[in-house]
Structures are given as C-alpha cells and as structure tokens.
Amino acid sequence: MNTHRFFPVAAIPLGVLLFTLSAQAQEHTNPSPDNRIQMLMDMVDRQQREISSLKQRLTDIEMAQRGRGLTAWDTAQIAQVTPGDGSGASSTGTPGGGAAGVAGPTTATPIGETQQMQKSETDSQRTPAEEAVVQAQHAPLFDRKLTIDAGISYSYYDRRQLVLSGFLALDAIFLGQLNLGQTKANVWTFDVNTRYGITDRLSVAFDVPYLYRNSDFISGGVGGAASSISDISKNSANIGDVNASLYYQVVKENANWPDIVASLRVTAPTGTSPFGIKLGTPDPSNNNLTTPSRLPTGNGIWAITAGLSFLRTYDPIVLFANVAYTYNVARSFDDISTIEGTTQPAKVKLGDIVQVGAGMALALNDKTALSISYSTAISRATKTASPGASWTTVAGSTTNAASLNFGINYAINKHWTVNGYVNAGMSPDAPNYVIGVRFPYTF
C-alpha cells in the first residue's frame, strides 16, 4: 500500500512571513558597503575629535603646572607613581610607559577612558633648578606655601675725586691747591624675606634688612703737599629700610603668552636717614678731609615701586625680564644741613627711579642652573625746597647704576635652595661689585 504525504498548504503564509523577517534581520545585521564606509568614517571622526581634545587637555595641564599650580617636585612624584600599560612597568622610559617623564594613555588604553585622567607629566616641565631661577629672578611661588628667604651680601664701593681750588694762568699753568680724595665703602647686608602664597595667583612678602657699613675716607694735599695723606675710618650698624610687597600673577605661562607677574612694593624709612648728618674735619693737620659724623643705613623717605616681570620657559633655557618704576614721596625734615651748628629745615624730593633688566638662565641639570642678566636703574635729579620757597634741583644728583649679574642656583631638595650671585658694576654710580648668597626654604 502506497502511503502519500501531502504538504500542508496552510503553512505557506507562515513561511513567507518568516522569510521576510529573516531578510530584514539580515539587512540590519549586514549593512551595505556604503553604510559600512559611512559608519567607519563616523567612528574615525569621533576618535580624531577625542585625540584632539586629549592633546588640548595635556597642553592645559602642562601650562597650569608651569604656572606653578604644581611644583616640579610634585610633578616628579606624580610621574613616579603613574602606571604604564598594566605590565607593572613605570612610565619613566620603559616600554608601554611612554617617554621619560611622560604619563599618558598607551596603545592598550581605550580612547574613551582618557577623559578620566587627573594628572599628567610632560618632559617640558620646570625642573627644580628652573623653579629656583623663577623664585630668584621672577616672583615667589604661588602655591599657598610659606617661604623664609635669608641672605647675606657684600658690596664694595671705591670713589676717587680730584678737587682743584685755583685758576689757570695762560690757559696752561694751574695756580692753587690740588686735593686728591678717595672713599672706600664696605657694606654688609643681612636680610630675611618672608613670602606666602595666599592663592594660586596672589602672594605677599615682607623684608627686613640689617646693615653694617665701614667707610674709609682718604684725602691728600695736607699742607699743600700731594704726598701727604690722611685716612679716617667710620663704622655704622643699624636696621635698614623695611619693605612689604604684593605680587599678582596676571598671566600664567601658556602656548601664546609668557608668565606675567605684577608687583607693588612699599618701602618705609626705618633706617638711619642721610639728611642732617654733619660733616667735620677729624684731622687737624688736614683741612681738606671732611667726614660725616655717622653713616646712613636708609634713604629717609617713603617709596612706592610698581613693576612687571616676564618669564618664558624654553627647556633648558629660561628667559626673564622686568621693568619697574619707583616713586619717592616728598618728605619734610627739620634739618638737612651738613654744616655743624647750622639748622636748615627743608622738604626733600628724591628723584624717581626707572629700573629695567633682562637675562637668561641655563639649566645644567635638574638641580643646577646658571644665569646672566643686565640691569640698570636711572634716577632723576633730587629737589629740595626751603619753607615758603620753590623747588631747587640738587646739582649732580642724577644717577645711572648699571650692572652685569651672574648667578648660580642649586636645589638641595624640594624645600631648600641655594642662590649665589656676583654683580659687576658697569657705571660709576653702581657698586664696584656685589657678592651674595641666599638660602630660601619653603615649608
């Protein structure tokens, strides 16, 4: 007996429906080549935007750290603990960790996770030596830390003067007295500067100097004889003019601008005033020699100094420049006469001062840097006015004190730095030379 099997006709619509659904699902699962290309282009575009955003973020973090949001010691600690590609190697020059001193994503890091980065370290960050240059030449650190900066310096002055008292006969022969004068001054200055960062842009400082002065006054021409010389020495020790300063970071260093810091300093006349000091003749045999009764340790007036400081880092070179203007406030004195037994009340206006300087520092390694700079301070003429009279200019009171400065900065550790310097006078109004060393300690 033949057995016949019949195909269920009622199942045909169901099969057509299943085929249609399968085709649609296949269409969504396997997009067309054009759709695939478009999807890949969209993905590449998104990744490029994330990479550009990451680069900008790294640049912003680097410039923020250069602006002293983090110190070089802090960023060095971050670089030591930043993980590499998960293989246990650090990010200081090992495979998967990037270049030395650079912390960032590796090839094993998904792009979407890079936005979770909190700290980054780049190879262009300031070293401790460069930070020492910043403190010495630019401005205090703006990192809410207390810094005690103690220093000592020695200045030497040597002034020679030829005084002729007489007249020329026949335009060639001098008839009269010839007096040779010389003054040698040694000034030791010890000061303590206390600085504190109130915010990441605002810092204050207070400086208290103490001076010891020794001056030798030498004069020839005793009794008309040029070979006869008198020598008198004077000493003085007292506090100098204290000052308080305010620093504000106008611009933090970035790709387009240097670090710009504005400063305002007020100097108080706490030292021994130079006005009213009497001159005398301590050597009875030499009337040509006159010496002051005491030596001043201050200017005797209030002064306000406003300045701008600029700094740019091009590792391993740091460029810096500054400009400042000092306004000396006029002050009345009961006596400004130098003649013994004479009293002359008057008002004194010391000439305002314009200061300009620029230089560069070279980091030899991460702890040591050498610097060279040139600075000049140009002072206008001093004026005096007796009660009820107009101002009178003091002849020969304009000055131009220029110097060439050499320095070395060494970072002992993250707290303590040593800054040594030598300044060579480039004009008669500047000291012959200045030698000093400072020891800033940051808590």
C-alpha positions as CSV (number, residue, x, y, z in Angstrom):
1,M,0.0,0.0,0.0
2,N,1.3,3.4,-1.0
3,T,1.4,6.0,1.5
4,H,1.0,9.6,0.3
5,R,2.3,12.6,2.2
6,F,0.7,16.0,1.5
7,F,2.5,19.4,2.0
8,P,0.5,21.5,4.4
9,V,-0.8,24.3,2.3
10,A,-1.8,26.3,5.4
11,A,1.9,26.7,6.4
12,I,2.9,28.6,3.2
13,P,1.9,32.1,4.6
14,L,3.8,31.4,7.8
15,G,6.9,30.5,5.8
16,V,6.7,33.7,3.7
17,L,6.4,35.7,6.9
18,L,9.4,34.1,8.4
19,F,11.5,34.6,5.2
20,T,10.6,38.3,5.2
21,L,11.6,38.8,8.8
22,S,14.8,36.9,8.3
23,A,15.7,39.1,5.3
24,Q,15.1,42.2,7.2
25,A,17.2,41.0,10.1
26,Q,19.9,40.0,7.7
27,E,19.8,43.5,6.2
28,H,20.2,45.1,9.6
29,T,23.0,42.7,10.6
30,N,24.9,43.0,7.4
31,P,24.7,46.7,6.3
32,S,25.5,47.6,2.8
33,P,29.2,48.6,1.8
34,D,28.2,52.3,1.6
35,N,26.7,52.2,5.1
36,R,29.8,50.4,6.4
37,I,32.1,53.0,5.0
38,Q,30.0,55.8,6.5
39,M,30.0,54.1,9.9
40,L,33.8,53.7,9.8
41,M,34.2,57.4,8.8
42,D,32.0,58.5,11.6
43,M,34.0,56.4,14.1
44,V,37.3,57.7,12.8
45,D,36.0,61.3,13.1
46,R,34.9,60.7,16.7
47,Q,38.3,59.3,17.6
48,Q,40.1,62.2,16.0
49,R,38.0,64.6,18.0
50,E,38.8,62.7,21.2
51,I,42.5,62.7,20.3
52,S,42.4,66.5,19.7
53,S,40.6,67.0,23.0
54,L,43.2,64.9,24.8
55,K,46.1,66.8,23.3
56,Q,44.5,70.1,24.4
57,R,43.9,68.7,27.9
58,L,47.6,67.7,28.2
59,T,48.7,71.2,27.0
60,D,46.4,72.9,29.5
61,I,47.7,70.7,32.3
62,E,51.3,71.3,31.3
63,M,50.8,75.1,31.2
64,A,48.9,75.0,34.5
65,Q,51.8,73.3,36.1
66,R,54.2,75.8,34.5
67,G,52.1,78.4,36.1
68,R,53.0,76.9,39.4
69,G,49.8,75.1,40.1
70,L,52.1,72.2,40.8
71,T,55.8,72.5,41.7
72,A,58.4,70.5,39.8
73,W,58.9,68.2,42.8
74,D,55.2,67.4,42.9
75,T,55.1,66.6,39.2
76,A,58.1,64.4,39.6
77,Q,56.4,62.4,42.3
78,I,53.3,62.1,40.1
79,A,55.5,60.7,37.2
80,Q,57.0,58.1,39.6
81,V,53.6,56.6,40.6
82,T,51.7,56.9,37.3
83,P,51.1,53.4,35.9
84,G,52.1,52.3,32.4
85,D,50.3,49.7,30.3
86,G,49.4,47.5,33.2
87,S,52.5,45.3,32.9
88,G,54.0,46.6,36.1
89,A,56.5,48.9,34.4
90,S,56.6,52.5,35.4
91,S,56.1,55.4,33.0
92,T,59.7,56.6,33.2
93,G,61.2,55.4,29.9
94,T,60.1,51.8,30.0
95,P,58.1,50.1,27.2
96,G,54.4,50.9,27.3
97,G,55.1,53.8,29.7
98,G,55.9,56.4,27.0
99,A,58.8,58.8,27.0
100,A,60.8,59.5,30.2
101,G,58.7,61.8,32.4
102,V,55.6,61.5,30.3
103,A,52.4,59.9,31.7
104,G,49.5,59.3,29.4
105,P,47.5,56.7,27.6
106,T,49.2,53.8,25.8
107,T,48.0,51.7,22.9
108,A,46.2,49.4,25.4
109,T,44.2,52.3,26.8
110,P,40.7,52.8,25.3
111,I,40.3,56.4,24.0
112,G,37.1,56.9,25.9
113,E,38.9,56.3,29.2
114,T,41.4,59.1,28.7
115,Q,39.0,61.7,30.0
116,Q,39.3,60.2,33.4
117,M,43.0,61.3,33.7
118,Q,43.6,63.6,36.7
119,K,47.4,64.3,36.5
120,S,49.8,64.3,33.6
121,E,53.5,64.9,33.4
122,T,55.4,66.1,30.3
123,D,59.1,66.3,29.6
124,S,58.9,70.1,29.3
125,Q,58.0,70.8,32.9
126,R,60.2,73.1,35.0
127,T,62.9,71.3,36.9
128,P,63.8,72.2,40.5
129,A,66.7,74.2,39.1
130,E,64.4,76.2,36.9
131,E,62.0,76.8,39.8
132,A,64.9,78.2,41.7
133,V,65.5,80.6,38.9
134,V,61.8,81.6,38.9
135,Q,62.0,82.5,42.6
136,A,65.3,84.4,42.3
137,Q,64.6,86.4,39.1
138,H,60.8,86.5,38.7
139,A,58.5,86.2,41.7
140,P,57.6,83.9,44.6
141,L,55.8,80.7,44.1
142,F,52.0,81.0,44.1
143,D,51.3,77.7,45.8
144,R,50.0,78.6,49.2
145,K,53.3,77.9,50.9
146,L,55.4,79.8,53.3
147,T,59.0,80.6,52.2
148,I,61.7,82.0,54.5
149,D,64.5,83.5,52.4
150,A,67.6,84.6,54.3
151,G,70.5,86.2,52.6
152,I,73.8,88.0,53.1
153,S,75.6,90.2,50.6
154,Y,78.8,92.3,50.5
155,S,79.1,95.4,48.4
156,Y,82.2,97.4,47.7
157,Y,82.5,101.0,46.5
158,D,85.6,102.8,45.5
159,R,85.3,106.5,44.6
160,R,88.1,108.8,43.6
161,Q,87.8,112.5,43.3
162,L,90.2,115.2,42.1
163,V,89.5,118.7,43.5
164,L,91.1,121.8,42.1
165,S,91.0,125.1,44.0
166,G,92.6,127.8,42.0
167,F,92.7,129.0,38.4
168,L,94.6,128.5,35.1
169,A,97.2,131.0,34.1
170,L,97.8,131.4,30.4
171,D,95.3,128.5,29.9
172,A,98.1,126.0,30.7
173,I,99.5,126.6,34.2
174,F,97.3,125.8,37.3
175,L,97.8,128.0,40.3
176,G,96.2,127.0,43.5
177,Q,95.6,123.9,45.7
178,L,95.3,120.3,44.4
179,N,93.3,117.8,46.6
180,L,93.1,114.1,45.9
181,G,90.1,112.4,47.7
182,Q,89.1,108.7,47.8
183,T,86.3,106.9,49.6
184,K,86.2,103.1,50.1
185,A,83.0,101.7,51.4
186,N,82.2,98.2,52.5
187,V,78.6,97.4,53.1
188,W,77.4,94.1,54.6
189,T,73.7,93.4,54.4
190,F,71.8,90.6,56.1
191,D,68.1,90.4,55.4
192,V,65.2,87.9,55.9
193,N,62.4,87.9,53.4
194,T,59.2,86.1,54.4
195,R,56.9,85.2,51.5
196,Y,53.5,83.5,51.5
197,G,51.2,82.5,48.7
198,I,47.6,83.5,49.6
199,T,46.1,82.0,46.4
200,D,47.4,80.4,43.2
201,R,47.8,83.9,41.8
202,L,48.3,86.2,44.8
203,S,51.4,86.3,47.1
204,V,52.8,88.7,49.7
205,A,56.3,89.3,51.0
206,F,57.9,91.2,53.9
207,D,61.6,92.0,54.0
208,V,63.7,93.2,57.0
209,P,67.3,94.2,56.2
210,Y,70.2,94.9,58.7
211,L,73.2,96.8,57.5
212,Y,76.8,97.1,58.7
213,R,78.8,99.8,57.0
214,N,82.5,100.6,57.1
215,S,83.9,103.6,55.1
216,D,87.5,104.8,54.7
217,F,87.9,108.5,53.8
218,I,91.3,109.2,52.3
219,S,92.5,112.7,51.4
220,G,95.8,114.0,50.1
221,G,97.2,117.5,49.9
222,V,97.9,118.0,53.6
223,G,99.5,121.5,53.9
224,G,99.6,121.7,50.1
225,A,101.8,118.6,49.7
226,A,100.3,116.0,47.4
227,S,102.3,113.2,49.0
228,S,100.7,113.8,52.5
229,I,97.6,111.6,53.0
230,S,95.1,111.4,55.8
231,D,92.9,108.3,56.4
232,I,89.9,108.2,58.6
233,S,87.6,105.2,59.1
234,K,83.9,105.3,60.1
235,N,81.6,102.4,61.1
236,S,77.8,102.1,61.4
237,A,75.3,99.3,62.1
238,N,71.5,99.5,62.2
239,I,68.3,98.2,60.6
240,G,67.7,99.3,57.0
241,D,64.5,100.3,55.3
242,V,61.9,97.5,55.6
243,N,59.5,96.9,52.8
244,A,56.3,94.9,52.1
245,S,55.4,93.6,48.6
246,L,52.3,92.3,46.9
247,Y,52.6,90.0,43.8
248,Y,49.8,89.1,41.4
249,Q,50.1,86.7,38.5
250,V,48.4,88.4,35.7
251,V,49.0,85.7,33.1
252,K,50.1,82.1,33.6
253,E,52.6,80.8,31.1
254,N,50.9,79.2,28.1
255,A,51.5,78.4,24.5
256,N,51.0,82.1,23.4
257,W,52.0,84.2,26.5
258,P,54.9,84.2,29.0
259,D,54.4,84.3,32.7
260,I,53.5,87.9,33.7
261,V,53.6,89.0,37.3
262,A,52.7,92.5,38.6
263,S,54.2,93.7,41.8
264,L,53.7,96.6,44.2
265,R,56.2,97.4,47.0
266,V,56.1,99.9,49.8
267,T,59.4,100.9,51.5
268,A,59.3,102.6,54.9
269,P,62.1,104.9,56.2
270,T,63.1,102.7,59.2
271,G,66.8,103.1,58.6
272,T,69.2,105.9,59.6
273,S,68.3,108.9,57.4
274,P,71.1,110.6,55.4
275,F,69.7,114.1,55.9
276,G,71.0,116.3,58.6
277,I,74.3,114.3,59.1
278,K,77.0,116.8,59.9
279,L,80.4,116.9,58.3
280,G,83.6,117.6,60.2
281,T,87.4,117.7,59.9
282,P,88.7,115.0,62.2
283,D,92.4,115.5,61.2
284,P,93.5,119.0,62.5
285,S,96.5,118.9,60.1
286,N,94.4,118.3,57.0
287,N,91.5,120.7,56.4
288,N,90.9,119.1,53.0
289,L,89.5,115.9,54.7
290,T,85.8,116.1,55.7
291,T,83.9,113.1,57.1
292,P,80.3,112.5,58.2
293,S,79.6,112.1,61.9
294,R,77.7,108.9,61.2
295,L,76.8,106.7,58.2
296,P,73.2,106.3,57.0
297,T,71.5,102.9,56.6
298,G,68.4,104.1,54.7
299,N,67.0,106.7,52.3
300,G,65.0,108.5,54.9
301,I,61.8,108.7,52.7
302,W,58.8,106.5,51.8
303,A,58.9,104.9,48.4
304,I,56.4,103.0,46.3
305,T,57.6,100.7,43.5
306,A,55.3,99.2,40.8
307,G,56.7,96.7,38.4
308,L,56.1,94.0,35.8
309,S,58.0,90.8,35.5
310,F,58.0,88.4,32.5
311,L,59.3,84.9,32.2
312,R,59.3,82.3,29.5
313,T,60.5,78.7,29.7
314,Y,62.2,77.0,26.7
315,D,63.7,73.9,28.4
316,P,66.5,74.0,29.3
317,I,66.6,77.8,28.9
318,V,64.6,80.3,31.0
319,L,64.2,83.9,29.7
320,F,63.2,86.7,32.0
321,A,62.8,90.5,32.0
322,N,61.5,93.1,34.3
323,V,60.6,96.8,34.4
324,A,59.8,98.9,37.5
325,Y,59.1,102.5,38.5
326,T,59.9,103.8,42.0
327,Y,58.1,106.9,43.2
328,N,59.9,108.6,46.1
329,V,57.4,110.5,48.3
330,A,58.5,114.1,49.2
331,R,59.2,114.5,53.0
332,S,59.9,117.4,55.2
333,F,62.9,117.4,57.5
334,D,63.8,119.7,60.5
335,D,67.4,119.9,59.3
336,I,69.2,118.9,56.1
337,S,72.3,121.0,56.6
338,T,75.7,119.3,56.7
339,I,77.4,122.2,58.4
340,E,78.0,121.8,62.1
341,G,76.0,124.3,64.2
342,T,73.6,125.2,61.3
343,T,70.0,124.2,61.1
344,Q,68.2,124.2,57.7
345,P,64.6,122.9,57.6
346,A,63.5,121.8,54.1
347,K,61.4,119.5,52.1
348,V,63.2,116.8,50.1
349,K,62.0,115.0,46.9
350,L,64.4,112.3,45.9
351,G,64.4,111.6,42.1
352,D,62.1,108.9,40.9
353,I,63.8,105.7,39.6
354,V,63.2,103.7,36.4
355,Q,64.6,100.1,36.6
356,V,65.0,97.8,33.6
357,G,66.5,94.4,33.4
358,A,66.7,91.2,31.3
359,G,68.6,88.0,31.2
360,M,68.5,84.2,30.8
361,A,69.2,81.1,32.8
362,L,70.5,77.7,31.6
363,A,69.6,74.6,33.5
364,L,72.7,72.4,33.5
365,N,70.7,69.5,35.1
366,D,67.6,69.1,37.1
367,K,69.2,70.7,40.2
368,T,71.7,73.3,38.9
369,A,71.2,76.4,36.7
370,L,73.4,79.3,35.7
371,S,72.1,82.8,34.9
372,I,73.3,86.0,33.4
373,S,71.5,89.3,33.2
374,Y,71.9,93.0,32.8
375,S,70.1,95.7,34.9
376,T,70.1,99.4,35.2
377,A,68.4,101.9,37.5
378,I,68.1,105.5,36.2
379,S,67.3,108.1,38.8
380,R,66.1,111.7,38.2
381,A,67.5,114.7,40.0
382,T,66.8,115.3,43.6
383,K,65.0,118.5,44.6
384,T,64.8,120.5,47.8
385,A,62.6,123.3,48.9
386,S,63.0,125.6,51.9
387,P,59.9,126.7,53.8
388,G,57.9,129.1,51.6
389,A,60.4,128.7,48.7
390,S,60.1,126.9,45.4
391,W,61.9,123.6,44.5
392,T,65.6,123.7,43.8
393,T,67.4,121.0,41.8
394,V,70.5,119.5,43.5
395,A,73.3,119.7,41.0
396,G,74.8,116.3,40.1
397,S,72.1,114.2,41.7
398,T,71.0,112.3,38.7
399,T,72.4,108.7,38.6
400,N,72.6,105.7,36.3
401,A,73.5,102.5,38.2
402,A,74.0,99.6,35.7
403,S,75.4,96.2,36.5
404,L,76.1,92.8,34.9
405,N,74.9,90.0,37.0
406,F,75.9,86.3,37.2
407,G,74.2,83.7,39.3
408,I,74.1,80.1,40.2
409,N,71.1,78.3,41.6
410,Y,71.2,74.9,43.2
411,A,68.2,72.9,44.6
412,I,69.3,70.9,47.5
413,N,65.9,69.3,47.9
414,K,62.3,70.2,47.4
415,H,62.4,72.5,50.4
416,W,65.8,74.1,50.4
417,T,67.6,76.1,47.6
418,V,70.9,77.9,47.5
419,N,71.3,81.0,45.2
420,G,74.7,82.6,44.8
421,Y,75.3,85.7,42.7
422,V,78.0,88.2,41.7
423,N,77.1,91.7,40.3
424,A,79.8,93.7,38.4
425,G,79.2,97.5,38.3
426,M,79.1,98.9,34.7
427,S,78.8,102.6,35.6
428,P,80.3,104.9,38.2
429,D,77.0,105.2,40.2
430,A,76.8,101.4,40.7
431,P,78.9,99.4,43.3
432,N,82.2,98.1,42.0
433,Y,80.9,94.7,42.7
434,V,78.4,92.8,44.9
435,I,78.7,89.2,46.2
436,G,75.8,87.5,47.9
437,V,74.2,84.2,48.7
438,R,70.6,83.4,49.7
439,F,69.0,80.3,51.3
440,P,65.2,80.2,50.5
441,Y,63.5,77.5,52.4
442,T,59.9,76.5,51.5
443,F,57.8,74.7,54.1
